[in-house]
Amino acid sequence: MFINELNVEAIEITPKLIRYKCPVCFTKYNKNGEPSKRAKNVIHIHGNEEHSARNRITGRSHHNNQYSNIGYNNVCIHITDKTLRKDF
């Protein structure tokens, strides 16, 4: 199942990378496909195409999660004042 859009806030940005915590993907799953009680959300890493630290919204595509079959056509990553800047 694909949902049109997912909005997330970047947790960290460097000149080369953007990191965000995915609300769909987990680190551990049970045999029935449910996330484990001790599972954490996966942190996805994408390239910082602008190599800048400025606030903006950047888009990426998201693949289906093999366990929950949820995917998004577009992920909007919001780089805000709350986003940690490193190495700038």
DRENFIFI-123355 format. One record per residue: residue number from 1; chain; y, x, z of N, C-alpha, C in turn. Coordinates in steps of 0.001 Angstrom, whole numbers, plus 500000, padded with zeros to 6 digits. Layout:
[NUM "A" [Y X Z] [Y X Z] [Y X Z]],
...
% end
This chain:
[1 "A" [498819 500849 500000] [500000 500000 500000] [501234 500887 500000]],
[2 "A" [502137 500648 499070] [503381 501399 499028] [504534 500499 499444]],
[3 "A" [505361 501006 500316] [506581 500341 500750] [507719 501071 500046]],
[4 "A" [508758 500387 499693] [509792 500963 498856] [510486 502175 499466]],
[5 "A" [510918 502092 500726] [511751 503174 501251] [511532 503378 502739]],
[6 "A" [511572 504631 503157] [511472 505014 504557] [512686 505859 504883]],
[7 "A" [513409 505515 505939] [514563 506289 506384] [514192 507057 507638]],
[8 "A" [514401 508373 507612] [514110 509235 508756] [515297 510158 508989]],
[9 "A" [515399 510661 510217] [516447 511617 510546] [515842 513009 510607]],
[10 "A" [516469 513960 509947] [515996 515343 509984] [516134 515875 511406]],
[11 "A" [515113 516607 511866] [515206 517195 513198] [515737 518621 513142]],
[12 "A" [515566 519275 511972] [516036 520656 511845] [516302 520971 510379]],
[13 "A" [517321 521791 510146] [517635 522241 508795] [517952 523735 508835]],
[14 "A" [517441 524458 507843] [517751 525877 507645] [518258 526016 506212]],
[15 "A" [518715 527184 505810] [519152 527335 504422] [518044 527034 503398]],
[16 "A" [516781 527150 503802] [515681 526928 502869] [514884 525650 503123]],
[17 "A" [514862 525124 504363] [513951 524043 504720] [514616 522895 505464]],
[18 "A" [514016 521701 505327] [514398 520516 506093] [513120 520014 506759]],
[19 "A" [513184 519752 508065] [512019 519241 508791] [512344 517859 509352]],
[20 "A" [511342 516957 509265] [511497 515643 509882] [510158 515167 510415]],
[21 "A" [510221 514337 511459] [509025 513769 512072] [508672 512483 511338]],
[22 "A" [507445 512416 510820] [507008 511262 510030] [506441 510174 510940]],
[23 "A" [506940 508949 510848] [506412 507863 511675] [505074 507319 511173]],
[24 "A" [504600 507771 510005] [503376 507257 509395] [502184 508195 509590]],
[25 "A" [502406 509502 509549] [501322 510488 509583] [501130 511055 510996]],
[26 "A" [499865 511187 511404] [499529 511697 512736] [498626 512921 512631]],
[27 "A" [498593 513716 513689] [497820 514958 513690] [496336 514737 513857]],
[28 "A" [495922 513608 514436] [494513 513365 514741] [494194 511893 514563]],
[29 "A" [493022 511610 513959] [492597 510234 513746] [491187 510031 514292]],
[30 "A" [490912 508819 514738] [489559 508438 515145] [488735 508118 513900]],
[31 "A" [487438 507978 514064] [486555 507668 512935] [486900 506342 512267]],
[32 "A" [487481 505422 513031] [487838 504115 512465] [489179 504142 511719]],
[33 "A" [489826 505294 511659] [491083 505424 510930] [492329 505230 511767]],
[34 "A" [492163 504831 513019] [493318 504657 513910] [493764 506024 514444]],
[35 "A" [495068 506203 514673] [495522 507463 515272] [494927 507628 516675]],
[36 "A" [494541 508834 517012] [494027 509141 518342] [495126 508924 519377]],
[37 "A" [494728 508606 520607] [495718 508393 521679] [496551 509648 521935]],
[38 "A" [495976 510812 521718] [496684 512079 521958] [497366 512624 520707]],
[39 "A" [497282 511900 519617] [497871 512359 518355] [499391 512376 518442]],
[40 "A" [499963 513302 517711] [501418 513402 517598] [501790 513120 516149]],
[41 "A" [503021 512736 515954] [503502 512538 514586] [503599 513893 513886]],
[42 "A" [503229 513914 512619] [503300 515130 511824] [504754 515433 511489]],
[43 "A" [505104 516708 511512] [506427 517143 511074] [506277 517644 509643]],
[44 "A" [506917 516947 508713] [506886 517342 507302] [508016 518329 507036]],
[45 "A" [507770 519225 506105] [508750 520255 505741] [509010 520158 504244]],
[46 "A" [510267 520089 503885] [510675 520058 502481] [511737 521119 502255]],
[47 "A" [511947 521461 501014] [512968 522445 500669] [514373 521883 500798]],
[48 "A" [515307 522754 501139] [516722 522403 501217] [517353 522800 499883]],
[49 "A" [517372 521872 498950] [517800 522168 497588] [519246 522624 497489]],
[50 "A" [520079 522220 498443] [521496 522617 498418] [521744 523915 499177]],
[51 "A" [520800 524331 499989] [520951 525515 500851] [522186 525400 501743]],
[52 "A" [522581 524163 502057] [523768 523944 502879] [523406 523194 504151]],
[53 "A" [524321 523229 505105] [524111 522559 506383] [524876 521242 506472]],
[54 "A" [525495 520825 505397] [526358 519632 505459] [525542 518358 505674]],
[55 "A" [526162 517384 506317] [525535 516078 506525] [525393 515376 505177]],
[56 "A" [524219 514771 504979] [523962 514067 503729] [522641 513312 503837]],
[57 "A" [522315 512571 502807] [521008 511929 502687] [520347 512523 501448]],
[58 "A" [519143 513018 501628] [518396 513589 500514] [517075 512844 500377]],
[59 "A" [516602 512669 499181] [515399 511879 498949] [514194 512714 498579]],
[60 "A" [513041 512268 498999] [511758 512886 498664] [510730 511782 498465]],
[61 "A" [509632 512110 497816] [508551 511136 497694] [507552 511378 498816]],
[62 "A" [506756 510370 499115] [505788 510427 500211] [504434 510029 499660]],
[63 "A" [503405 510771 499997] [502057 510461 499534] [501405 509450 500460]],
[64 "A" [500429 508727 499949] [499665 507798 500779] [499017 508536 501941]],
[65 "A" [499012 507900 503085] [498276 508412 504226] [496827 507984 504037]],
[66 "A" [495891 508938 504015] [494497 508616 503698] [493838 507700 504720]],
[67 "A" [494357 507648 505932] [493736 506817 506964] [494311 505414 507006]],
[68 "A" [495612 505296 506879] [496215 503971 506995] [496577 503364 505647]],
[69 "A" [496473 504166 504569] [496826 503707 503227] [498263 503200 503129]],
[70 "A" [499134 503753 503944] [500552 503405 503857] [501278 504581 503217]],
[71 "A" [502084 504285 502246] [502882 505309 501599] [504236 504741 501249]],
[72 "A" [505142 505607 500881] [506490 505185 500547] [506862 505771 499202]],
[73 "A" [507509 504978 498372] [507984 505487 497096] [509066 506529 497303]],
[74 "A" [509880 506347 498322] [510986 507259 498560] [511205 507424 500057]],
[75 "A" [511403 508648 500481] [511778 508939 501862] [513217 509420 501827]],
[76 "A" [514087 508754 502570] [515487 509153 502673] [515644 509941 503968]],
[77 "A" [515897 511236 503821] [516048 512110 504978] [517534 512211 505282]],
[78 "A" [517911 511749 506465] [519312 511754 506884] [519590 513028 507680]],
[79 "A" [520495 513844 507173] [520941 515038 507889] [522256 514649 508543]],
[80 "A" [522238 514613 509884] [523365 514095 510650] [523871 515148 511635]],
[81 "A" [524843 514751 512450] [525358 515652 513484] [524297 515981 514527]],
[82 "A" [523275 515126 514664] [522199 515363 515625] [521175 516388 515129]],
[83 "A" [521169 516664 513823] [520203 517588 513229] [520506 519017 513669]],
[84 "A" [519480 519704 514153] [519613 521099 514587] [519789 521994 513377]],
[85 "A" [520828 522840 513393] [521065 523808 512316] [520609 525178 512780]],
[86 "A" [519800 525854 511961] [519306 527191 512293] [519608 528160 511146]],
[87 "A" [519994 529365 511497] [520177 530463 510545] [521321 530262 509555]],
[88 "A" [522314 529471 509934] [523490 529339 509071] [524594 530228 509591]],
% end
